[in-house]
Amino acid sequence: MQLFNLIRIALKALQRNKLRAFLTMLGIIIGVGAVITMMSIGEGSKQSIQSSLSSMGSNMITIMPYNNMPMPGGARMSSSSVQSLTEDDVNKIRTNVADVSAVSPGVSSSGQAIKGANNWPTQMQGVAPSYLDIRKLSLKDGVNFTDDQVRKSAKVCLIGQTVVTNLFPGGENPIGQVIRFGKIPFQVIGVLNPKGQNTFGQDQDDIIIAPYTTVQKRILATTYLHTIYASAVSESRSDAATEEITQLLRENHRLRPTEEDDFTVRTQAELISTMSSTSTMMTTLLTAVAGISLVIGGIGIMNIMYVSVTERTREIGLRMSIGARGSDILLQFLIEAIMISITGGIIGVIIGISASLIVSSALHWPTVISESAIGLSFVVCALTGVFFGYYPAQKAARLDPIDALRYE
Amino acid sequence: MKKNILEVRELKREFLVGSQVVRALKGVSFSVQPGEFVTIMGSSGSGKSTMLNILGCLDKPTEGDYLLDGVNVKELSRNELAQLRNRKIGFVFQAYNLLPRTSALENVELPLLYNADVNTRERREKAMHALELVKLADRFDHTPAQLSGGQQQRVAIARALVNEPVMILADEATGNLDTRTSYEIMSLVQELNQKEKKTIVFVTHEPDIAAFSSRTIMLRDGKIQKDTANENVRSAKEALESLPVSDDY
């Protein structure tokens, strides 16, 4: 009841000086608006990176050969020429690692794909049928190859959209057609759904997928693997799966505890967090800059409240003489400051949201307005009001009514 | 014998200015009974302002007692003093001290905002009633800038009346007004004293004004020089009528 009266008093005091109250508010409005806009742009870019990465299969684990030991003579070797991964590793992972739901060997070869008069330089991935699940690829047309075809090193393949466009410019159905990769003819049994570019700008549709045995025997003439692709049962288990795979492969490769791994295990989650951390850093930076403007807005409030206390010294004296206690005066000025900052905060939130919407529609930047950003900036600006309003209010409350009444 | 509204006993007030002790009041005793209209007079430096501050519960005596409506001010805390001012004293200042850009009614309501026992409807009614007493009910929505000096002072008097205080304490309330307007104000004050039986303590240095009161206390160098009852109180209304009619009006 008493507080209600004080709110009424503070409100009337602000009404007496509307323009000044608004100008004071402006600092907070700009600060809060900037914080929300920056946070929503940051959050938007983070989420777009995450979604594009997880479209590649967020549970995916990639195992690649790695050797840090120089060869005799001192030269180090590229990972593709290190022959440490074998089919046996794949089978061990499949049977022994509980946190892995699918695993596929991987070999790749670059070459020229030819169909009649058309040719196209592309990459052939030799994998197991489970690769489609691991990479979250799907077929637009046709069928996947089978384990039986893998056993027989069948000359069948699945092709990506880019390959289709370049080898079949006339638009005929590629299913059942025979194309050549290098010198080897392959029958096209499926066409992949287009996926577009990945985060790194690589065309994910410029690919031919074939059984790994076919690529190993007929093209590369090797028994080693370039990569092992695996899929963790869930994104949260991918760290555990990494651990188990590392353990298993070290045993399988008979590495002594002092020796380094001759392979590396990377999870997609790791990649996501690396990519996200860049954008998080950017967001933090921008938000910090915006936060500074919020603090400056707060200092603006403090400045105006000090001026206001000095200017209204006689009013304070009068209020005290007619029965206002020190605490009433303190609360009145504090409420004035908080009202300025909260009203500014509300307007700032509205402006921040509108600015994010304008940015996303005009510049086509992804923005995500998070409730936490709104809540946070709101709490911060209310605290700003309390913090920067307290000292001027205390100054007012400590005035001696006799001096205040005589103040010129 | 009637209960005293004010009772001042051997009141002393000393200030420390630098290393020097300034004795503003050197032992003052008097009492005021309900319905009295007392003027406290004195030249500057007589201790008049100090007396006013103590009577208004804005300051406490160094020595001696001051009882307002039976309450000894000495024993009260800062907050209790504030409450006492709110409930028992109505201040009228020389410079009116109205809130700018605020209607007369809201200015009058102000003391009641600091009284949690009064609700919004009561507050409005009481403020309207107080404005009626000072004959400004028709100007309730005017801001101070739209009122003349005399009208502003009448709003201030209404503000002093609104909490039904035991005493109205006026500090040079006519100091900023011309003769005619100050007579108008004095006639209002006399009316409040006689019809509404309000106790009034009026601090002034104008002998002219003191003539309208029923008793005058003259301070000099921190002591009471004279405390005299006024035998023939001058009527402010008659004084107003006897003024030559000016062309300005």
Contacts between the chains, C-beta under 8 A, distances in Angstrom:
chain1	res1	chain2	res2	distance
A	1	B	116	5.2
A	2	B	116	4.5
A	5	B	113	4.6
A	5	B	114	7.3
A	5	B	116	7.4
A	8	B	113	6.9
A	9	B	113	5.9
A	12	B	102	6.7
A	12	B	106	7.0
A	16	B	99	7.5
A	16	B	100	6.7
A	16	B	101	4.5
A	16	B	102	6.7
A	314	B	95	7.7
A	314	B	97	6.2
A	315	B	97	7.7
A	315	B	99	6.2
A	317	B	97	7.7
A	318	B	91	8.0
A	318	B	93	7.6
A	318	B	97	4.4
A	318	B	99	7.8
A	319	B	110	7.4
A	319	B	114	7.6
A	320	B	58	7.8
A	320	B	82	6.8
A	320	B	85	7.9
A	321	B	56	6.7
A	321	B	58	6.4
A	321	B	85	6.2
A	321	B	91	5.0
A	322	B	85	6.6
A	322	B	86	6.5
A	322	B	91	6.4
A	322	B	110	6.2
A	322	B	111	4.3
A	322	B	114	6.8
A	322	B	159	7.3
A	322	B	163	7.9
A	323	B	82	5.4
A	323	B	83	6.4
A	323	B	85	4.8
A	323	B	86	2.3
A	323	B	87	7.2
A	323	B	111	5.9
A	323	B	114	4.5
A	323	B	115	7.2
A	323	B	163	7.7
A	324	B	82	6.5
A	324	B	86	7.9
A	324	B	114	5.2
A	325	B	78	7.4
A	325	B	79	4.8
A	325	B	82	4.3
A	325	B	83	7.5
A	325	B	114	7.8
A	326	B	78	6.6
A	326	B	79	7.4
A	326	B	82	7.7
A	327	B	79	7.4
A	328	B	82	7.9
A	328	B	114	6.2
A	401	B	58	5.0
A	402	B	53	5.3
A	402	B	58	5.1
A	402	B	59	6.1
A	405	B	58	7.9
A	405	B	93	7.0
A	405	B	97	7.3
